[in-house]
Amino acid sequence: MALDATGRARVAAQWMRELRLPLSGITKPDIVAAVAATDDWIDANQASFNQALPQPFRSAANLELKTLLFCYVAMRRANRLRAEEDG
């Protein structure tokens, strides 16, 4: 389910607070637009992601679990998720 305008604004605000990287040449409206584009992309590609998941996970997991799985994988790819096994 897509975020409403308030949800998108809060994602953008929290992302800017937590990123702690220089955003040279990127404005707040640029970030808000990027959040909206990402949210729209997730909606448009939800069925494709679901079909890519193996059974029985696909049929057993609810939308929340599937979304969290996507987020965990994306965060690990961005070096933002540390696992206990990393030492």
N, C-alpha and C positions, 0 to 999 in steps of 0.2 A: 504494500500500500504506500503510495507516494506521500511525502511529507507535505504539510500545509506551509504557508508562507512563514509562520512563526517558527515551525520546526526547522525550515531551511535557514532562517536567519540565525537561529541558535546554533546550528551546526557550523555555520560560517564563523560565528563569534568564538565558539569553543576551539575550532581548528586554528584560528589566528592566535588564541591564547597559548595553546599547547605546542604549536609548531616550533617556535623559537628559532626560526631561520630567517635570514633577510629575504624580504619579498620585493626586491628592487624592481620597480616598474609595474608592480601589480597593485591595483587599488582595491578597496573594499567592495565596490560594485563588481569588479572583475571576479573576486572570490565568491560573492553571492551568485553571480551568473554561473560560475563553475560548479557550485553546489547544486544549483537547479539542473544543470546539464547532467551531472552525475546521477542525481535522483531520477531524472527522466530516463537516462540510459538503463538504470537498474530496472525500472518498470518495463521498459521496452524489451529487455533481455531476460526477464524472469523465467519465462517458459523454456528458453534455451538452456539456462543454468540448471533448471530443474531436470531437464532431459539428460544433461551431462552427468548427473549424480547417479551412482550405481545403486542398484537394488540390493538389499532391502531398505537402505537408507532413504532413498527417494520416497517410498510409500510410507515409511514409518515415521520420518521426521516431519514436524510441523513447520510452518513458515518461519517462526522465530528461530528454531534450531538451524534451519538452512541459511538464514540471514547471518546468524552468528558464525557459522562455519565459514561463510564467504568473508566476513570481517576478520576473523582470526587468520585466515590464509593471507589476505591482503595486508594485514598489519605485520605479519612475519616477513612478507616480501619487502616491506618498507623498513625492515629492521626496527620495528616498534613493539614487537612481541617477544619477550624473553621467556623461555621455558625453564622449569626446574632442571631439566636434563642438560642445559647449557653450562651448568656448573657455576 
